[in-house]
Amino acid sequence: MRQRRTKWHNVLIGQQGSVMLAALDGRPLALFYRGSSPTRPGSAEIFGFSGRPDGWGTGIASALMIAAFGGLRESGIAHVHLWTLRYTPR
C-alpha cells in the first residue's frame, strides 16, 4: 500500500508521466495518465484512461482523449501504445 501511495505522489508531481483530468460543472469525470513506454523506447504508453459512469454520454471522455493526443503531438511523440483488458465492458 505504501508503494502505491508513493507511486501516485510521484505521478501527480510530474516525476513519472503526466495526468490530465477532465471535469464538467466542477466534477472530475475522466482521467488520462501517460508516460514513457518502458518497453518501446521513444514511444509513450497510456497507463490509464477512465471515466466515471455519471460522465458517460456527456462527451467528456472524447474531449479528454482529443486534448491528450494533442498534448502528445505537441510534445513530439509520434508513437503511443495502450494495453487493454480483454473483457473491459467500456
Secondary structure, DSSP 8 states (H G I E B T S, - for coil): -HHHHHHHHHHHTTSSSEEEEEEETTEEEEEEEEEE-SSSTT-EEEEEEEE-GGGTTTTHHHHHHHHHHHHHHHTT---EEE---TT---
